[in-house]
């Protein structure tokens, strides 16, 4: 269970980082 929670956490952080990059690039453009 701990492994599953860890994987979900990593994926969540990756998605947030990806969306943040998109927002930053969008603002610059």
Biopython code that builds the backbone (N, CA, C, O; Angstrom):
import numpy as np
from Bio.PDB.StructureBuilder import StructureBuilder

atoms = [
    (1, "UNK", "N", (0.851, -1.209, 0.000)),
    (1, "UNK", "CA", (0.000, 0.000, 0.000)),
    (1, "UNK", "C", (0.883, 1.254, 0.000)),
    (1, "UNK", "O", (0.607, 2.218, -0.714)),
    (2, "UNK", "N", (1.951, 1.227, 0.814)),
    (2, "UNK", "CA", (2.840, 2.393, 0.873)),
    (2, "UNK", "C", (3.460, 2.675, -0.492)),
    (2, "UNK", "O", (3.641, 3.832, -0.873)),
    (3, "UNK", "N", (3.786, 1.607, -1.226)),
    (3, "UNK", "CA", (4.388, 1.793, -2.557)),
    (3, "UNK", "C", (3.392, 2.460, -3.489)),
    (3, "UNK", "O", (3.755, 3.356, -4.251)),
    (4, "UNK", "N", (2.139, 2.028, -3.432)),
    (4, "UNK", "CA", (1.100, 2.604, -4.294)),
    (4, "UNK", "C", (0.930, 4.091, -3.977)),
    (4, "UNK", "O", (0.870, 4.924, -4.881)),
    (5, "UNK", "N", (0.853, 4.411, -2.699)),
    (5, "UNK", "CA", (0.692, 5.814, -2.288)),
    (5, "UNK", "C", (1.880, 6.635, -2.769)),
    (5, "UNK", "O", (1.711, 7.771, -3.210)),
    (6, "UNK", "N", (3.080, 6.067, -2.687)),
    (6, "UNK", "CA", (4.286, 6.768, -3.129)),
    (6, "UNK", "C", (4.240, 7.045, -4.622)),
    (6, "UNK", "O", (4.570, 8.141, -5.075)),
    (7, "UNK", "N", (3.822, 6.026, -5.388)),
    (7, "UNK", "CA", (3.747, 6.193, -6.853)),
    (7, "UNK", "C", (2.742, 7.274, -7.205)),
    (7, "UNK", "O", (3.006, 8.126, -8.054)),
    (8, "UNK", "N", (1.569, 7.237, -6.542)),
    (8, "UNK", "CA", (0.537, 8.250, -6.811)),
    (8, "UNK", "C", (1.075, 9.644, -6.479)),
    (8, "UNK", "O", (0.810, 10.606, -7.200)),
    (9, "UNK", "N", (1.832, 9.743, -5.385)),
    (9, "UNK", "CA", (2.391, 11.035, -4.984)),
    (9, "UNK", "C", (3.362, 11.560, -6.030)),
    (9, "UNK", "O", (3.328, 12.738, -6.385)),
    (10, "UNK", "N", (4.234, 10.673, -6.524)),
    (10, "UNK", "CA", (5.222, 11.079, -7.536)),
    (10, "UNK", "C", (4.524, 11.530, -8.810)),
    (10, "UNK", "O", (4.895, 12.539, -9.409)),
    (11, "UNK", "N", (3.504, 10.769, -9.220)),
    (11, "UNK", "CA", (2.768, 11.125, -10.442)),
    (11, "UNK", "C", (2.076, 12.480, -10.253)),
    (11, "UNK", "O", (2.061, 13.309, -11.162)),
    (12, "UNK", "N", (1.511, 12.690, -9.077)),
    (12, "UNK", "CA", (0.826, 13.960, -8.786)),
    (12, "UNK", "C", (1.782, 15.135, -8.898)),
    (12, "UNK", "O", (1.460, 16.156, -9.505)),
    (13, "UNK", "N", (2.965, 14.978, -8.304)),
    (13, "UNK", "CA", (3.974, 16.048, -8.346)),
    (13, "UNK", "C", (4.406, 16.298, -9.788)),
    (13, "UNK", "O", (4.591, 17.445, -10.197)),
    (14, "UNK", "N", (4.567, 15.217, -10.556)),
    (14, "UNK", "CA", (4.999, 15.350, -11.949)),
    (14, "UNK", "C", (3.954, 16.116, -12.754)),
    (14, "UNK", "O", (4.293, 16.971, -13.572)),
    (15, "UNK", "N", (2.677, 15.802, -12.516)),
    (15, "UNK", "CA", (1.593, 16.482, -13.239)),
    (15, "UNK", "C", (1.574, 17.963, -12.870)),
    (15, "UNK", "O", (1.439, 18.820, -13.744)),
    (16, "UNK", "N", (1.709, 18.267, -11.572)),
    (16, "UNK", "CA", (1.699, 19.667, -11.133)),
    (16, "UNK", "C", (2.858, 20.413, -11.776)),
    (16, "UNK", "O", (2.691, 21.544, -12.231)),
    (17, "UNK", "N", (4.032, 19.791, -11.817)),
    (17, "UNK", "CA", (5.205, 20.430, -12.421)),
    (17, "UNK", "C", (4.993, 20.666, -13.910)),
    (17, "UNK", "O", (5.360, 21.713, -14.445)),
    (18, "UNK", "N", (4.392, 19.674, -14.575)),
    (18, "UNK", "CA", (4.139, 19.780, -16.019)),
    (18, "UNK", "C", (3.169, 20.920, -16.313)),
    (18, "UNK", "O", (3.382, 21.710, -17.233)),
    (19, "UNK", "N", (2.092, 20.993, -15.512)),
    (19, "UNK", "CA", (1.105, 22.054, -15.709)),
    (19, "UNK", "C", (1.727, 23.416, -15.419)),
    (19, "UNK", "O", (1.424, 24.397, -16.099)),
    (20, "UNK", "N", (2.599, 23.478, -14.410)),
    (20, "UNK", "CA", (3.260, 24.743, -14.062)),
    (20, "UNK", "C", (4.105, 25.234, -15.227)),
    (20, "UNK", "O", (4.096, 26.422, -15.549)),
    (21, "UNK", "N", (4.840, 24.315, -15.862)),
    (21, "UNK", "CA", (5.685, 24.685, -17.007)),
    (21, "UNK", "C", (4.819, 25.209, -18.151)),
    (21, "UNK", "O", (5.175, 26.187, -18.808)),
    (22, "UNK", "N", (3.690, 24.558, -18.385)),
    (22, "UNK", "CA", (2.788, 24.987, -19.469)),
    (22, "UNK", "C", (2.277, 26.405, -19.189)),
    (22, "UNK", "O", (2.235, 27.248, -20.085)),
    (23, "UNK", "N", (1.889, 26.656, -17.924)),
    (23, "UNK", "CA", (1.363, 27.975, -17.559)),
    (23, "UNK", "C", (2.449, 29.034, -17.727)),
    (23, "UNK", "O", (2.172, 30.126, -18.225)),
    (24, "UNK", "N", (3.675, 28.728, -17.320)),
    (24, "UNK", "CA", (4.786, 29.682, -17.429)),
    (24, "UNK", "C", (5.070, 29.979, -18.904)),
    (24, "UNK", "O", (5.221, 31.141, -19.282)),
    (25, "UNK", "N", (5.143, 28.938, -19.737)),
    (25, "UNK", "CA", (5.402, 29.137, -21.166)),
    (25, "UNK", "C", (4.267, 29.915, -21.804)),
    (25, "UNK", "O", (4.496, 30.758, -22.671)),
    (26, "UNK", "N", (3.041, 29.635, -21.378)),
    (26, "UNK", "CA", (1.882, 30.329, -21.937)),
    (26, "UNK", "C", (1.935, 31.815, -21.604)),
    (26, "UNK", "O", (1.607, 32.656, -22.440)),
    (27, "UNK", "N", (2.352, 32.139, -20.365)),
    (27, "UNK", "CA", (2.431, 33.534, -19.958)),
    (27, "UNK", "C", (3.520, 34.261, -20.743)),
    (27, "UNK", "O", (3.353, 35.416, -21.132)),
    (28, "UNK", "N", (4.647, 33.563, -20.972)),
    (28, "UNK", "CA", (5.758, 34.187, -21.697)),
    (28, "UNK", "C", (5.364, 34.458, -23.143)),
    (28, "UNK", "O", (5.751, 35.478, -23.713)),
    (29, "UNK", "N", (4.594, 33.547, -23.738)),
    (29, "UNK", "CA", (4.188, 33.732, -25.130)),
    (29, "UNK", "C", (3.145, 34.846, -25.224)),
    (29, "UNK", "O", (2.672, 35.159, -26.317)),
]
sb = StructureBuilder()
sb.init_structure("model")
sb.init_model(0)
sb.init_chain("A")
sb.init_seg("    ")
for serial, (resi, resn, name, xyz) in enumerate(atoms, 1):
    if name == "N":
        sb.init_residue(resn, " ", resi, " ")
    sb.init_atom(name, np.array(xyz, "f"), 0.0, 1.0, " ", f" {name:<3s}", serial, name[0])
structure = sb.get_structure()
